[in-house]
Amino acid sequence: MNDRNEIRIIYGDNPRQMVKELLEAIKPEEEIDRNALIGIKPNLVVAKPSSSGATTSPEIVAGIIEYLKSKGRDNIVIMEGSWVGDRTSVAFKVCGYEVLSKKFNVPLIDLQKDEYTAYEINGLAINICDYVKKVDYLINVPVLKGHCQTNITCALKNMKGCIPDSEKKRFHTMGLHKPIAYLNKLIRQDLIIVDGMKGDLNFEEGGNPVQMNMIIAGNDPVLTDAYAANLMGFSIEEVPYIRMAESIGAGNADLANADIIEMNKDIRSVKPTPSRRVQQLARYVVEDSACSACYGSLIHALDRLDEKGLLNRLKEKIFIGQGYRNRRCEGIGIGTCTSGFEKYVRGCPPKARDIVEYLKSLI
């Protein structure tokens, strides 16, 4: 698949077989040297199975490995760094990747434990894990899903797992969009295989999965994300890092001139539909540089309160984010960063259940 303007889609309910059919059509081995180090980067943001809608199906990664090995490309690793608050080592186990590693003799690289080096682009320095730069051919395997701060997360945002935890926190202080765009100019993705089998259309951490039964392949992460945004009912402008990445040459967002090839008939039982649920819940929140894990927990908690018919009783604003460190404010704080508030929920990140119980006690 040398045409970076091409996107291929396959539908079905057997992800392992589907991804092999995709790869047979793409023939990535033609551009991979037999001795090249191939890095597979799934999305294991949290220690939850793929059925939650949060993480990459191990069946897809198994299919990729089987295909590569059948073509004599044996030098393969799986690398990931989970989000702040979760341990990659636990995610590898819970998500089925330890079993995968043993079966195929493919090492698991925990990027949370890796050293890192600073790289500069347009005056912005970004720390990237060293192992990522050792890889000769990078296969990004993100999940097609929603995100409570950026609306979607797919190919571009999945590269955030390639930076140390300290840098993940700093990305949030910079507003996420610009650093995500710039990171993708510093890390080249050679092949993108999007897990669209079952993704949560609202939250990065899963819990509300929607069966979509599709896998998408592309070479250009910007084009892939533009396509993903449209699939989920968002315009490209509603996901600012897509245009930002395009503007600095990380890829092309021109869907109108893309070569989109559907390899078979769409047999999905559920169409991905746009949701504005997060925006509805966020009107209760005042956010300043909040991390995804913390913000996601809060949104989940507000959703739970709404289900119980209690949310409309909440009269005070809720504050969240690193911007509230060492500040005293009126209102309700969420997470350790708001420990200066008279009323706040402990935790970094706090659990949604703890937030629910605390807020219920105030209503």
SULZI-V325473 format. One record per residue. N is the residue number from 0. RES is the residue in one small letter. SS is DSSP state (2 for helix, 1 for strand, 0 for the rest). PHI is phi in degrees with one decimal (NA if undefined). D_LAST is the distance of its C-alpha to the last C-alpha in Angstrom with 1 decimal. Layout:
n=N res=RES ss=SS phi=PHI d_last=D_LAST
n=N res=RES ss=SS phi=PHI d_last=D_LAST
This chain:
n=0 res=m ss=0 phi=NA d_last=56.7
n=1 res=n ss=0 phi=-92.2 d_last=58.1
n=2 res=d ss=0 phi=-86.1 d_last=56.9
n=3 res=r ss=0 phi=-73.8 d_last=53.7
n=4 res=n ss=0 phi=-96.8 d_last=53.3
n=5 res=e ss=1 phi=-107.0 d_last=52.9
n=6 res=i ss=1 phi=-129.0 d_last=49.9
n=7 res=r ss=1 phi=-117.0 d_last=50.5
n=8 res=i ss=1 phi=-128.9 d_last=48.2
n=9 res=i ss=1 phi=-128.7 d_last=48.7
n=10 res=y ss=1 phi=-115.0 d_last=46.8
n=11 res=g ss=0 phi=156.7 d_last=46.7
n=12 res=d ss=0 phi=-123.4 d_last=45.0
n=13 res=n ss=0 phi=-121.1 d_last=47.1
n=14 res=p ss=2 phi=-59.8 d_last=45.9
n=15 res=r ss=2 phi=-63.4 d_last=48.6
n=16 res=q ss=2 phi=-71.7 d_last=51.4
n=17 res=m ss=2 phi=-59.3 d_last=49.9
n=18 res=v ss=2 phi=-69.6 d_last=49.7
n=19 res=k ss=2 phi=-66.5 d_last=53.3
n=20 res=e ss=2 phi=-64.1 d_last=54.5
n=21 res=l ss=2 phi=-59.3 d_last=52.8
n=22 res=l ss=2 phi=-67.4 d_last=54.5
n=23 res=e ss=2 phi=-62.3 d_last=57.8
n=24 res=a ss=2 phi=-75.4 d_last=57.6
n=25 res=i ss=2 phi=-83.2 d_last=56.5
n=26 res=k ss=0 phi=56.0 d_last=58.9
n=27 res=p ss=2 phi=-63.6 d_last=57.1
n=28 res=e ss=2 phi=-60.4 d_last=59.7
n=29 res=e ss=2 phi=-65.8 d_last=62.2
n=30 res=e ss=2 phi=-113.7 d_last=60.5
n=31 res=i ss=0 phi=-115.7 d_last=59.7
n=32 res=d ss=0 phi=-62.1 d_last=62.4
n=33 res=r ss=0 phi=-61.4 d_last=63.1
n=34 res=n ss=0 phi=-98.7 d_last=62.3
n=35 res=a ss=0 phi=-65.6 d_last=59.2
n=36 res=l ss=0 phi=-84.8 d_last=56.0
n=37 res=i ss=1 phi=-100.6 d_last=53.4
n=38 res=g ss=1 phi=-106.4 d_last=49.7
n=39 res=i ss=1 phi=-102.8 d_last=47.2
n=40 res=k ss=1 phi=-114.1 d_last=43.7
n=41 res=p ss=1 phi=-79.0 d_last=41.0
n=42 res=n ss=0 phi=-108.2 d_last=37.3
n=43 res=l ss=0 phi=-120.5 d_last=35.8
n=44 res=v ss=0 phi=-59.1 d_last=32.7
n=45 res=v ss=0 phi=-133.6 d_last=30.8
n=46 res=a ss=0 phi=-85.5 d_last=32.1
n=47 res=k ss=0 phi=-135.9 d_last=31.5
n=48 res=p ss=0 phi=-65.4 d_last=34.3
n=49 res=s ss=2 phi=-62.9 d_last=35.3
n=50 res=s ss=2 phi=-63.8 d_last=34.0
n=51 res=s ss=2 phi=-76.0 d_last=30.5
n=52 res=g ss=0 phi=86.9 d_last=31.6
n=53 res=a ss=0 phi=-105.6 d_last=31.3
n=54 res=t ss=0 phi=-126.2 d_last=34.7
n=55 res=t ss=0 phi=-69.7 d_last=38.4
n=56 res=s ss=0 phi=-61.4 d_last=40.2
n=57 res=p ss=2 phi=-63.7 d_last=42.7
n=58 res=e ss=2 phi=-65.1 d_last=45.0
n=59 res=i ss=2 phi=-66.6 d_last=45.4
n=60 res=v ss=2 phi=-65.2 d_last=46.3
n=61 res=a ss=2 phi=-60.3 d_last=48.7
n=62 res=g ss=2 phi=-62.5 d_last=50.4
n=63 res=i ss=2 phi=-62.9 d_last=50.8
n=64 res=i ss=2 phi=-63.3 d_last=52.3
n=65 res=e ss=2 phi=-60.3 d_last=54.6
n=66 res=y ss=2 phi=-63.8 d_last=55.8
n=67 res=l ss=2 phi=-60.6 d_last=56.5
n=68 res=k ss=2 phi=-65.0 d_last=58.3
n=69 res=s ss=2 phi=-66.9 d_last=60.4
n=70 res=k ss=0 phi=-102.3 d_last=61.6
n=71 res=g ss=0 phi=77.3 d_last=62.5
n=72 res=r ss=0 phi=-105.4 d_last=59.5
n=73 res=d ss=0 phi=-103.9 d_last=58.5
n=74 res=n ss=0 phi=-88.3 d_last=57.2
n=75 res=i ss=1 phi=-123.9 d_last=53.4
n=76 res=v ss=1 phi=-131.1 d_last=50.3
n=77 res=i ss=1 phi=-110.0 d_last=46.6
n=78 res=m ss=1 phi=-129.7 d_last=44.5
n=79 res=e ss=1 phi=-162.9 d_last=40.8
n=80 res=g ss=0 phi=-135.2 d_last=38.1
n=81 res=s ss=0 phi=-64.5 d_last=34.6
n=82 res=w ss=0 phi=-75.3 d_last=31.6
n=83 res=v ss=0 phi=-61.1 d_last=30.3
n=84 res=g ss=0 phi=110.3 d_last=28.4
n=85 res=d ss=0 phi=-120.0 d_last=30.7
n=86 res=r ss=0 phi=-101.6 d_last=34.3
n=87 res=t ss=2 phi=-58.4 d_last=37.0
n=88 res=s ss=2 phi=-59.3 d_last=38.9
n=89 res=v ss=2 phi=-71.4 d_last=36.1
n=90 res=a ss=2 phi=-62.1 d_last=35.8
n=91 res=f ss=2 phi=-55.4 d_last=39.5
n=92 res=k ss=2 phi=-74.0 d_last=39.4
n=93 res=v ss=2 phi=-64.1 d_last=36.4
n=94 res=c ss=0 phi=-85.1 d_last=37.5
n=95 res=g ss=0 phi=91.9 d_last=41.0
n=96 res=y ss=2 phi=-87.1 d_last=42.9
n=97 res=e ss=2 phi=-63.9 d_last=44.3
n=98 res=v ss=2 phi=-60.7 d_last=46.1
n=99 res=l ss=2 phi=-60.2 d_last=47.3
n=100 res=s ss=2 phi=-59.9 d_last=48.6
n=101 res=k ss=2 phi=-69.1 d_last=50.7
n=102 res=k ss=2 phi=-62.6 d_last=52.0
n=103 res=f ss=2 phi=-103.5 d_last=53.2
n=104 res=n ss=0 phi=56.0 d_last=53.9
n=105 res=v ss=0 phi=-113.2 d_last=51.7
n=106 res=p ss=1 phi=-64.4 d_last=50.1
n=107 res=l ss=1 phi=-101.7 d_last=46.4
n=108 res=i ss=1 phi=-107.2 d_last=45.8
n=109 res=d ss=1 phi=-87.8 d_last=42.5
n=110 res=l ss=2 phi=-70.5 d_last=42.1
n=111 res=q ss=2 phi=-65.9 d_last=39.4
n=112 res=k ss=2 phi=-102.6 d_last=42.4
n=113 res=d ss=0 phi=-85.4 d_last=44.8
n=114 res=e ss=0 phi=-73.6 d_last=46.3
n=115 res=y ss=1 phi=-145.0 d_last=45.9
n=116 res=t ss=1 phi=-132.7 d_last=47.9
n=117 res=a ss=1 phi=-85.8 d_last=47.0
n=118 res=y ss=1 phi=-123.9 d_last=48.4
n=119 res=e ss=1 phi=-112.9 d_last=48.5
n=120 res=i ss=1 phi=-143.4 d_last=48.2
n=121 res=n ss=0 phi=49.7 d_last=48.5
n=122 res=g ss=0 phi=84.0 d_last=47.6
n=123 res=l ss=1 phi=-105.8 d_last=44.5
n=124 res=a ss=1 phi=-91.0 d_last=44.9
n=125 res=i ss=1 phi=-129.2 d_last=43.0
n=126 res=n ss=1 phi=-82.5 d_last=43.2
n=127 res=i ss=1 phi=-124.9 d_last=44.3
n=128 res=c ss=1 phi=-60.3 d_last=44.8
n=129 res=d ss=2 phi=-62.2 d_last=48.6
n=130 res=y ss=2 phi=-63.6 d_last=49.0
n=131 res=v ss=2 phi=-59.3 d_last=47.9
n=132 res=k ss=2 phi=-80.0 d_last=50.9
n=133 res=k ss=2 phi=-80.6 d_last=53.3
n=134 res=v ss=0 phi=-70.9 d_last=52.7
n=135 res=d ss=0 phi=-88.4 d_last=55.5
n=136 res=y ss=1 phi=-141.3 d_last=53.7
n=137 res=l ss=1 phi=-105.1 d_last=49.9
n=138 res=i ss=1 phi=-107.3 d_last=48.4
n=139 res=n ss=1 phi=-93.2 d_last=44.7
n=140 res=v ss=1 phi=-123.5 d_last=42.9
n=141 res=p ss=0 phi=-79.0 d_last=39.4
n=142 res=v ss=1 phi=-102.9 d_last=36.9
n=143 res=l ss=0 phi=-78.9 d_last=36.3
n=144 res=k ss=1 phi=-156.7 d_last=32.5
n=145 res=g ss=1 phi=-83.3 d_last=29.7
n=146 res=h ss=1 phi=-147.0 d_last=28.0
n=147 res=c ss=0 phi=-72.4 d_last=24.6
n=148 res=q ss=0 phi=-115.0 d_last=26.4
n=149 res=t ss=0 phi=-112.0 d_last=30.0
n=150 res=n ss=1 phi=75.1 d_last=29.6
n=151 res=i ss=1 phi=-132.5 d_last=32.2
n=152 res=t ss=1 phi=-137.2 d_last=33.8
n=153 res=c ss=0 phi=-148.5 d_last=37.4
n=154 res=a ss=2 phi=-65.9 d_last=40.7
n=155 res=l ss=2 phi=-64.8 d_last=40.1
n=156 res=k ss=2 phi=-71.4 d_last=36.7
n=157 res=n ss=2 phi=-64.3 d_last=37.9
n=158 res=m ss=2 phi=-69.1 d_last=40.2
n=159 res=k ss=2 phi=-62.2 d_last=37.3
n=160 res=g ss=2 phi=-71.8 d_last=38.0
n=161 res=c ss=2 phi=-98.0 d_last=41.3
n=162 res=i ss=0 phi=-120.7 d_last=40.0
n=163 res=p ss=0 phi=-67.1 d_last=38.9
n=164 res=d ss=2 phi=-56.4 d_last=35.3
n=165 res=s ss=2 phi=-61.5 d_last=35.7
n=166 res=e ss=2 phi=-74.8 d_last=36.8
n=167 res=k ss=2 phi=-59.2 d_last=34.0
n=168 res=k ss=2 phi=-63.6 d_last=31.6
n=169 res=r ss=2 phi=-66.1 d_last=33.9
n=170 res=f ss=2 phi=-56.2 d_last=34.0
n=171 res=h ss=2 phi=-69.2 d_last=30.3
n=172 res=t ss=2 phi=-69.7 d_last=31.1
n=173 res=m ss=0 phi=-94.8 d_last=33.8
n=174 res=g ss=0 phi=88.8 d_last=31.7
n=175 res=l ss=0 phi=67.5 d_last=32.9
n=176 res=h ss=2 phi=-63.8 d_last=35.2
n=177 res=k ss=2 phi=-63.6 d_last=38.2
n=178 res=p ss=2 phi=-63.4 d_last=38.5
n=179 res=i ss=2 phi=-62.4 d_last=38.2
n=180 res=a ss=2 phi=-60.3 d_last=41.0
n=181 res=y ss=2 phi=-69.1 d_last=43.1
n=182 res=l ss=2 phi=-57.6 d_last=42.7
n=183 res=n ss=2 phi=-78.0 d_last=44.2
n=184 res=k ss=2 phi=-84.7 d_last=47.3
n=185 res=l ss=2 phi=-88.6 d_last=47.8
n=186 res=i ss=0 phi=-115.6 d_last=47.4
n=187 res=r ss=0 phi=-90.6 d_last=49.6
n=188 res=q ss=0 phi=-94.6 d_last=48.5
n=189 res=d ss=0 phi=-88.7 d_last=51.6
n=190 res=l ss=1 phi=-148.1 d_last=50.1
n=191 res=i ss=1 phi=-118.5 d_last=46.6
n=192 res=i ss=1 phi=-119.5 d_last=45.8
n=193 res=v ss=1 phi=-89.6 d_last=42.3
n=194 res=d ss=1 phi=-80.0 d_last=40.6
n=195 res=g ss=1 phi=-109.6 d_last=39.4
n=196 res=m ss=1 phi=-71.0 d_last=39.4
n=197 res=k ss=1 phi=-152.9 d_last=35.7
n=198 res=g ss=1 phi=-125.7 d_last=33.3
n=199 res=d ss=1 phi=-79.2 d_last=29.6
n=200 res=l ss=0 phi=-84.0 d_last=29.5
n=201 res=n ss=0 phi=-118.3 d_last=26.1
n=202 res=f ss=0 phi=-123.1 d_last=25.6
n=203 res=e ss=0 phi=-62.8 d_last=28.2
n=204 res=e ss=0 phi=-91.0 d_last=26.9
n=205 res=g ss=0 phi=77.8 d_last=27.4
n=206 res=g ss=0 phi=112.3 d_last=25.6
n=207 res=n ss=0 phi=-127.7 d_last=26.3
n=208 res=p ss=1 phi=-70.5 d_last=30.1
n=209 res=v ss=1 phi=-121.5 d_last=32.4
n=210 res=q ss=1 phi=-72.8 d_last=36.0
n=211 res=m ss=1 phi=-118.1 d_last=38.3
n=212 res=n ss=1 phi=54.3 d_last=41.5
n=213 res=m ss=1 phi=-145.3 d_last=43.1
n=214 res=i ss=1 phi=-129.3 d_last=44.5
n=215 res=i ss=1 phi=-116.7 d_last=45.4
n=216 res=a ss=1 phi=-124.0 d_last=48.1
n=217 res=g ss=1 phi=-158.4 d_last=49.0
n=218 res=n ss=0 phi=-107.8 d_last=50.6
n=219 res=d ss=0 phi=-107.1 d_last=48.7
n=220 res=p ss=2 phi=-65.8 d_last=45.0
n=221 res=v ss=2 phi=-70.0 d_last=44.4
n=222 res=l ss=2 phi=-64.6 d_last=46.0
n=223 res=t ss=2 phi=-61.4 d_last=44.2
n=224 res=d ss=2 phi=-70.9 d_last=40.8
n=225 res=a ss=2 phi=-62.0 d_last=41.8
n=226 res=y ss=2 phi=-67.3 d_last=42.6
n=227 res=a ss=2 phi=-61.8 d_last=39.4
n=228 res=a ss=2 phi=-60.6 d_last=37.3
n=229 res=n ss=2 phi=-63.2 d_last=39.2
n=230 res=l ss=2 phi=-57.0 d_last=38.8
n=231 res=m ss=0 phi=-94.1 d_last=35.0
n=232 res=g ss=0 phi=87.5 d_last=35.1
n=233 res=f ss=0 phi=-107.8 d_last=34.8
n=234 res=s ss=0 phi=-77.7 d_last=37.5
n=235 res=i ss=2 phi=-60.9 d_last=39.0
n=236 res=e ss=2 phi=-65.7 d_last=37.7
n=237 res=e ss=2 phi=-80.5 d_last=34.1
n=238 res=v ss=0 phi=-126.7 d_last=34.9
n=239 res=p ss=2 phi=-54.4 d_last=36.4
n=240 res=y ss=2 phi=-67.8 d_last=37.9
n=241 res=i ss=2 phi=-66.1 d_last=40.3
n=242 res=r ss=2 phi=-65.8 d_last=42.1
n=243 res=m ss=2 phi=-61.3 d_last=42.0
n=244 res=a ss=2 phi=-64.6 d_last=43.7
n=245 res=e ss=2 phi=-63.7 d_last=46.2
n=246 res=s ss=2 phi=-65.6 d_last=47.0
n=247 res=i ss=0 phi=-103.6 d_last=48.1
n=248 res=g ss=0 phi=85.8 d_last=50.1
n=249 res=a ss=0 phi=-82.6 d_last=48.0
n=250 res=g ss=0 phi=163.3 d_last=48.7
n=251 res=n ss=0 phi=-129.0 d_last=48.9
n=252 res=a ss=0 phi=-102.3 d_last=46.3
n=253 res=d ss=0 phi=-80.5 d_last=48.9
n=254 res=l ss=2 phi=-65.8 d_last=47.9
n=255 res=a ss=2 phi=-60.2 d_last=50.4
n=256 res=n ss=2 phi=-107.8 d_last=53.3
n=257 res=a ss=0 phi=-78.0 d_last=51.9
n=258 res=d ss=1 phi=-95.6 d_last=53.9
n=259 res=i ss=1 phi=-98.9 d_last=51.3
n=260 res=i ss=1 phi=-116.6 d_last=52.8
n=261 res=e ss=1 phi=-92.8 d_last=51.3
n=262 res=m ss=0 phi=-79.5 d_last=53.2
n=263 res=n ss=0 phi=-155.3 d_last=52.5
n=264 res=k ss=0 phi=-76.4 d_last=50.7
n=265 res=d ss=0 phi=-74.0 d_last=47.0
n=266 res=i ss=0 phi=-113.8 d_last=46.0
n=267 res=r ss=0 phi=-63.2 d_last=42.2
n=268 res=s ss=0 phi=-84.8 d_last=40.3
n=269 res=v ss=0 phi=-130.7 d_last=37.3
n=270 res=k ss=0 phi=-82.0 d_last=37.6
n=271 res=p ss=0 phi=-64.5 d_last=35.3
n=272 res=t ss=0 phi=-119.0 d_last=33.2
n=273 res=p ss=0 phi=-67.6 d_last=31.3
n=274 res=s ss=0 phi=-129.7 d_last=27.5
n=275 res=r ss=0 phi=-108.2 d_last=25.3
n=276 res=r ss=2 phi=-57.6 d_last=22.1
n=277 res=v ss=2 phi=-61.5 d_last=21.5
n=278 res=q ss=2 phi=-61.7 d_last=22.1
n=279 res=q ss=2 phi=-63.0 d_last=19.6
n=280 res=l ss=2 phi=-73.7 d_last=16.8
n=281 res=a ss=2 phi=-68.3 d_last=18.2
n=282 res=r ss=0 phi=-66.9 d_last=17.5
n=283 res=y ss=0 phi=-85.7 d_last=14.1
n=284 res=v ss=1 phi=-112.6 d_last=16.1
n=285 res=v ss=1 phi=-111.8 d_last=18.6
n=286 res=e ss=1 phi=-114.1 d_last=21.1
n=287 res=d ss=0 phi=-141.5 d_last=24.2
n=288 res=s ss=0 phi=59.2 d_last=26.6
n=289 res=a ss=0 phi=-79.3 d_last=24.1
n=290 res=c ss=0 phi=-77.9 d_last=25.8
n=291 res=s ss=2 phi=-58.4 d_last=25.6
n=292 res=a ss=2 phi=-60.9 d_last=24.4
n=293 res=c ss=2 phi=-69.8 d_last=21.4
n=294 res=y ss=2 phi=-63.5 d_last=20.7
n=295 res=g ss=2 phi=-61.4 d_last=21.4
n=296 res=s ss=2 phi=-61.2 d_last=18.9
n=297 res=l ss=2 phi=-64.6 d_last=16.1
n=298 res=i ss=2 phi=-62.2 d_last=17.3
n=299 res=h ss=2 phi=-58.1 d_last=17.5
n=300 res=a ss=2 phi=-63.4 d_last=14.0
n=301 res=l ss=2 phi=-63.3 d_last=12.8
n=302 res=d ss=2 phi=-63.3 d_last=15.3
n=303 res=r ss=2 phi=-62.4 d_last=14.1
n=304 res=l ss=2 phi=-62.1 d_last=10.5
n=305 res=d ss=2 phi=-65.6 d_last=12.6
n=306 res=e ss=2 phi=-60.2 d_last=14.8
n=307 res=k ss=0 phi=-84.6 d_last=12.2
n=308 res=g ss=0 phi=74.6 d_last=11.4
n=309 res=l ss=0 phi=-105.7 d_last=7.7
n=310 res=l ss=2 phi=-62.3 d_last=8.8
n=311 res=n ss=2 phi=-70.3 d_last=9.6
n=312 res=r ss=2 phi=-86.7 d_last=6.2
n=313 res=l ss=0 phi=-75.4 d_last=6.2
n=314 res=k ss=0 phi=-103.6 d_last=8.2
n=315 res=e ss=0 phi=-101.7 d_last=9.8
n=316 res=k ss=0 phi=-72.4 d_last=12.6
n=317 res=i ss=1 phi=-110.7 d_last=13.0
n=318 res=f ss=1 phi=-111.9 d_last=16.5
n=319 res=i ss=1 phi=-151.7 d_last=18.8
n=320 res=g ss=0 phi=129.5 d_last=22.5
n=321 res=q ss=2 phi=-65.7 d_last=25.6
n=322 res=g ss=2 phi=-66.1 d_last=25.9
n=323 res=y ss=2 phi=-101.3 d_last=23.2
n=324 res=r ss=0 phi=-60.9 d_last=25.3
n=325 res=n ss=0 phi=58.3 d_last=26.2
n=326 res=r ss=0 phi=-118.9 d_last=24.1
n=327 res=r ss=0 phi=-107.7 d_last=21.7
n=328 res=c ss=0 phi=-140.0 d_last=19.2
n=329 res=e ss=0 phi=-76.7 d_last=16.1
n=330 res=g ss=0 phi=113.0 d_last=13.1
n=331 res=i ss=1 phi=-110.0 d_last=11.9
n=332 res=g ss=1 phi=-97.7 d_last=14.9
n=333 res=i ss=1 phi=-121.2 d_last=15.8
n=334 res=g ss=0 phi=92.8 d_last=18.9
n=335 res=t ss=2 phi=-56.8 d_last=21.6
n=336 res=c ss=2 phi=-61.7 d_last=22.8
n=337 res=t ss=2 phi=-106.3 d_last=19.8
n=338 res=s ss=0 phi=-65.4 d_last=20.4
n=339 res=g ss=0 phi=-77.6 d_last=21.2
n=340 res=f ss=0 phi=-75.0 d_last=17.6
n=341 res=e ss=0 phi=-65.0 d_last=16.1
n=342 res=k ss=1 phi=-117.3 d_last=12.9
n=343 res=y ss=1 phi=-155.8 d_last=14.2
n=344 res=v ss=1 phi=-98.3 d_last=14.6
n=345 res=r ss=0 phi=-70.3 d_last=18.2
n=346 res=g ss=0 phi=124.4 d_last=20.8
n=347 res=c ss=0 phi=-142.2 d_last=23.5
n=348 res=p ss=0 phi=-87.1 d_last=22.4
n=349 res=p ss=0 phi=-72.2 d_last=19.2
n=350 res=k ss=0 phi=-79.9 d_last=18.9
n=351 res=a ss=2 phi=-57.2 d_last=16.6
n=352 res=r ss=2 phi=-61.4 d_last=15.5
n=353 res=d ss=2 phi=-63.8 d_last=14.6
n=354 res=i ss=2 phi=-65.5 d_last=12.4
n=355 res=v ss=2 phi=-57.8 d_last=10.7
n=356 res=e ss=2 phi=-64.0 d_last=10.2
n=357 res=y ss=2 phi=-67.2 d_last=9.1
n=358 res=l ss=2 phi=-64.4 d_last=6.5
n=359 res=k ss=2 phi=-60.6 d_last=5.3
n=360 res=s ss=2 phi=-68.9 d_last=5.7
n=361 res=l ss=2 phi=-93.6 d_last=3.8
n=362 res=i ss=0 phi=-84.4 d_last=0.0
